[in-house]
Each structure stands twice: as C-alpha cells, then as structure tokens.
Amino acid sequence: MPQQATPARTARLGRPIGPELPAVSGVVLLLPGGDEVSERRPSPLLATASVLALGRRLARAGRAEGLAAHVVHYRYRGWNGSEAHLARDAQWAADEIVRRYGDVPVCLVGVDMGGRAALHAAGHTAVNSVLALAPWLPEEDVAAAPEPVKQLAGRRVLIVHGTKDERTDPELSFHYAARAKKANRDICRFEVHSDGHALHQYRSEVHALAENFILGTLLGHAFCRPLQDALAAPPPLGLRMPLASGFSNNSHR
C-alpha cells in the first residue's frame, strides 16, 4: 500500500481581535515569539498569550477608525536558520491581509523571535511600520552576514528593549538599530531600565508607547513628544531613549 504524502504545513491568520469591523483602514499583524531551532508546531495558546493583551488594547483604541488586529499562527516554532520560517510566515500574512482587505497599511508587531521576523518582513509592500519588542537577534559574527536592514527603508521603526533582558541581549538591538539608522532615519529605540525580557514591570508604559506609535503610523494620529524626540534625535540619543515610569498617551502629548 503506497504511503500517503504528509500534507504541507500552512501558516494561519487568527480571527480579528474584537468585534467585526464594517470597514478596515489599517491592520496590525501580531507576531509571537519562537525558538532559534524547532520544527515543532507552536502551541496556539502559549504563542498567542505573549501578544494578545497588546492586540486587544490596539483593537479597542483604533476600532472606531477601522483598525484591525490579527495574530499570526506560524507553521513552526523555530526560525530554523536560512529557512527563516517565522519571517516567511510574516510575509505570507501580509499577503493575506492584502487579499482580504485590499490596499491598507500594515504594522508588523513582533515579540522576541517575532520581533526578528517583523524586522525581516518589513520590505513587504503593504508594510508601513514595524514595532519590535525585546527582539531576538543573533550574535554578531564576522564570519556570517549581518542581519539585513535595507528592507526597513521607507518604514517607521520602533524597537523597545529592557536593559535587564537575560534572554535577548539589548546591546544587539542597539547595534542593529545603529546600522539601520544609516539606511532609514525613521527608526528609534527605547530602553526600559531595569525591566526584563517580558517587559512586565513597565507593561502599561510599553503598551501606551506602542499604541501611540501604531495609531500614528496607521491612522495618522500625532506622535507623543517622547516619540517625536526619539525619531528626530541623532544616534545614539534616539536609540537609547529612556521610557519613563508613568508614561501615557494623555500625559505626554
């Protein structure tokens, strides 16, 4: 009896977070974390948990203006070297957004390895902005090609990293941002002092900054003053901006 071929895995786009919208004017694609190497399927509940709270906040804040948010469900848990599975799934998801909603701007929001995927997939024509939270980036190696940055040209990019992150080195995201700044002036990076990888200690401040950035890039809202200053400041100042305790959209306009 001939063996049946194993069906190919496919990425999935989660249902829109929140109630159905009559019209969509912008989309947030939420990219959960992952592993450096793994061909296992991600656990949907565990993967979604890392981005769901932020997704709900963004969907609620932008609902009246047609902002939709979707979680991307990867084929594999791992990046897996040159396969770059998570980045490919992010690009597939951007294609799917275009198919579903037409010509709407997309912001890629990635956490951990999802942050790396967001930065890699930024070159998709639908993407106008990228938010990378505690992004996993490889160690700098003179024998290996550096992480690409040219795909960030023409996009607004925000990186947020805790200074006490023990899983993903914040200095690697600083060096990446410094290289990217040479190709794209519209990039900034905030440091969350004494916070760890999950950014739990200053979660409300991080989410408020993320909301302001995304409503600004996708819906044309004004950026708060700290974000304006970070984007305008030359390196290294604009790449080591402190995220102040008590930051909120209302108090920093």
Number of C-alpha atoms within 10 A of each C-alpha: 3 4 5 6 6 6 6 6 10 11 17 15 19 16 13 19 17 16 11 12 14 7 13 19 19 23 28 27 26 30 32 29 30 23 18 15 13 13 13 11 13 20 12 14 9 11 19 20 12 18 20 18 11 21 25 16 18 24 23 16 15 20 19 12 15 18 26 27 28 23 24 26 25 29 19 22 23 22 23 15 9 6 10 16 20 32 23 19 23 29 23 18 26 27 15 14 22 16 10 11 14 13 14 17 23 28 28 28 28 29 25 25 26 30 29 27 31 32 26 23 24 29 19 16 14 19 25 21 28 29 26 27 29 30 28 25 20 14 12 13 8 7 6 8 8 13 16 12 19 15 16 26 19 17 19 22 28 25 26 28 31 26 20 17 19 11 13 22 20 23 13 16 24 21 14 18 25 20 16 22 23 14 16 20 19 19 28 31 29 26 21 25 18 12 18 20 20 17 23 12 15 20 14 16 20 23 20 18 23 23 22 20 26 28 20 15 22 21 17 10 12 14 21 18 13 19 23 15 15 23 24 15 16 14 17 16 16 23 25 19 20 18 21 15 13 11 17 18 16 8 9 13 13
